[in-house]
Amino acid sequence: MTSITPQHQDRHAKARVTVDAALFHYDRKMHALKVLLVERLNPPCQGAWALPGGFLDEDDQSLEQAACRELMEETSITLPQSRFFSCGSFGDIGRDPRGRTITAAYVALISSDEASTASAASDARSLSFFNIADLPELAFDHGAIIQAALLTLVLRLGSRFQIDNLVPESLFADLDSAVDLATGLILT
C-alpha cells in the first residue's frame, strides 16, 4: 500500500467542493420553462446571475444535503433530498476565480406553489425565474450546468424514470410541455 506524501497531500487539499442547484419551473401562462437564478451579493461575480449554491460545510452529511441547505439559505425554498437528481460534476481549472473548485450539480422541477415561496436570502441580492430560452449572462460555468440539468430533465422525465421522486403530483399535467421545451432547447 502506498502512502500519500505531505507534498501530494498539500497539493490535493487546495481543491474545494461546492454544490449547485438548478430548479426548473413550468410557467403555464407564458408556456415557458424557467430556471431559478440568484443575483450574487458578494464577490466573486458580484451582481452576476448564478444558480443557487455554495461550499460544502463540514456538517453536511451528503452532497444532496448541502444542495438542499444552500437552496434554502439563498432562496427560502425547502425541498427534500429525494427531489434532487445529480446532473453532473464540473471542475475545470478557472471555473471559480477563488481557486480550484469542483461542484456537484443537482436538478429538480418545482411546482408553481413551490416557486411562489422563493425569496432572496443569505448571500443572494435578489432572485428571479428566467426563461431558459432567454438567460442573462451567467457567473462561473453555470450555463454548462444548466445545459446538463436540461438534459437530465429530458432523460428523467421523458422516460418517466423515477418520476414520483422528481416531480410533485401537481406537476404531472405540465410534464409533456416541460419536456418538449427542454428537448427543443437541447436540440438547437
C-alpha positions in Angstrom: 0.0 0.0 0.0 1.4 3.4 -1.0 1.1 6.4 1.3 0.4 10.0 0.3 3.5 12.2 0.8 3.0 15.6 2.5 3.8 17.3 -0.8 0.9 15.5 -2.5 -1.4 16.0 0.4 -0.9 19.8 0.3 -1.5 19.8 -3.5 -4.7 17.9 -3.2 -6.1 19.9 -0.3 -6.3 23.0 -2.4 -9.4 21.8 -4.3 -12.7 22.8 -2.6 -16.1 21.2 -3.1 -19.3 23.2 -3.9 -22.8 22.3 -4.9 -25.2 24.0 -7.3 -29.0 23.5 -7.7 -30.8 24.0 -10.9 -34.5 24.4 -10.2 -36.9 24.5 -13.1 -40.5 25.7 -13.1 -43.0 25.4 -15.9 -44.8 28.7 -16.3 -48.3 27.8 -17.7 -49.2 31.4 -18.5 -46.1 32.0 -20.5 -45.8 28.4 -21.8 -42.1 28.6 -20.8 -39.7 26.5 -18.8 -37.9 28.7 -16.3 -34.8 28.3 -14.2 -34.3 29.9 -10.8 -31.3 32.2 -10.6 -29.9 34.4 -7.8 -28.1 37.7 -8.2 -24.9 37.3 -6.3 -24.5 39.8 -3.4 -20.8 39.1 -2.8 -17.6 38.7 -4.9 -16.6 36.9 -7.0 -19.0 37.7 -9.7 -20.9 40.2 -7.6 -24.1 41.3 -9.3 -24.0 38.4 -11.7 -26.7 35.8 -12.0 -26.0 32.3 -10.8 -27.6 29.1 -9.7 -28.2 28.8 -6.0 -25.2 27.0 -4.4 -22.1 27.2 -2.3 -19.4 25.4 -0.5 -19.8 22.1 1.3 -19.9 22.5 5.1 -18.3 20.1 7.5 -21.8 19.4 8.9 -23.3 18.3 5.6 -23.9 14.6 5.6 -24.0 14.4 1.8 -23.7 16.5 -1.3 -27.5 16.3 -1.7 -28.0 17.7 1.9 -25.6 20.5 1.0 -27.6 21.3 -2.1 -30.8 21.4 0.0 -29.1 23.6 2.6 -27.7 26.1 0.0 -31.1 26.3 -1.8 -32.9 27.0 1.4 -30.3 29.6 2.6 -30.3 31.5 -0.7 -33.9 31.2 -1.8 -36.0 30.1 1.2 -37.2 27.1 -0.8 -37.2 23.8 1.1 -37.1 20.6 -0.9 -36.4 17.0 0.3 -33.2 15.4 -0.9 -35.3 12.8 -2.8 -36.5 15.5 -5.2 -32.9 16.2 -6.5 -31.1 14.3 -9.2 -27.4 14.6 -10.0 -26.8 16.3 -13.3 -23.0 16.1 -13.3 -19.8 17.4 -11.7 -17.8 20.3 -13.0 -14.2 21.0 -12.2 -12.4 22.8 -15.0 -9.5 24.9 -13.8 -10.5 28.5 -13.8 -14.2 27.9 -13.3 -14.0 29.9 -10.0 -11.6 32.8 -9.5 -11.2 31.9 -5.8 -9.2 28.8 -6.7 -9.8 25.2 -7.8 -13.4 24.2 -7.0 -15.3 21.1 -8.0 -19.0 21.3 -8.0 -21.7 18.6 -7.8 -24.8 19.9 -9.6 -28.3 18.8 -9.0 -31.6 19.4 -10.7 -35.3 19.5 -9.6 -38.6 20.5 -11.1 -40.8 22.5 -8.8 -44.5 23.5 -8.8 -46.0 26.9 -9.1 -46.8 26.8 -5.4 -43.2 26.0 -4.5 -41.9 28.7 -6.9 -44.1 31.3 -5.2 -42.3 30.7 -1.9 -38.9 31.8 -3.3 -37.3 34.9 -1.8 -33.8 36.1 -1.8 -31.8 35.4 1.4 -28.3 34.9 2.7 -25.8 36.0 0.0 -28.4 36.5 -2.7 -29.2 40.1 -3.5 -32.3 39.1 -5.5 -33.7 36.1 -7.4 -35.8 35.5 -10.4 -37.1 32.8 -12.6 -35.7 33.2 -16.2 -37.0 31.7 -19.4 -34.4 29.1 -20.4 -34.6 30.4 -23.9 -33.5 33.9 -22.8 -30.9 33.7 -20.0 -28.8 36.6 -18.7 -25.1 36.4 -18.7 -24.2 33.8 -16.0 -21.5 33.6 -13.4 -18.9 30.8 -13.4 -19.8 27.9 -15.7 -23.4 27.9 -14.8 -24.5 27.9 -18.5 -22.9 24.5 -18.9 -24.6 23.3 -15.7 -28.0 24.5 -16.9 -27.5 22.6 -20.2 -26.6 19.4 -18.3 -29.6 19.9 -16.0 -31.9 20.3 -19.0 -30.5 17.1 -20.5 -31.1 15.3 -17.1 -34.7 16.6 -17.1 -35.4 15.3 -20.6 -33.9 11.9 -19.8 -35.6 11.5 -16.4 -39.0 13.0 -17.4 -39.1 11.9 -21.0 -38.7 8.3 -19.9 -40.8 8.7 -16.8 -37.9 7.1 -14.9 -38.3 7.6 -11.1 -40.9 10.3 -11.9 -42.6 10.1 -8.5 -39.5 11.4 -6.7 -38.5 14.1 -9.2 -41.9 15.7 -9.7 -44.7 16.6 -7.3 -48.0 15.1 -8.3 -49.4 18.6 -9.0 -46.9 18.9 -11.9 -48.0 15.8 -13.8 -50.2 17.8 -16.2 -47.2 20.0 -17.1 -44.7 17.3 -17.8 -45.1 16.9 -21.5 -44.9 20.7 -22.0 -41.8 20.9 -19.9 -40.1 18.0 -21.6 -41.0 19.4 -25.1 -39.5 22.8 -24.2 -36.3 21.3 -22.7 -35.8 19.0 -25.6 -36.3 21.8 -28.1 -33.5 23.8 -26.5 -31.1 20.9 -26.2 -31.6 20.1 -29.9 -31.0 23.6 -31.1 
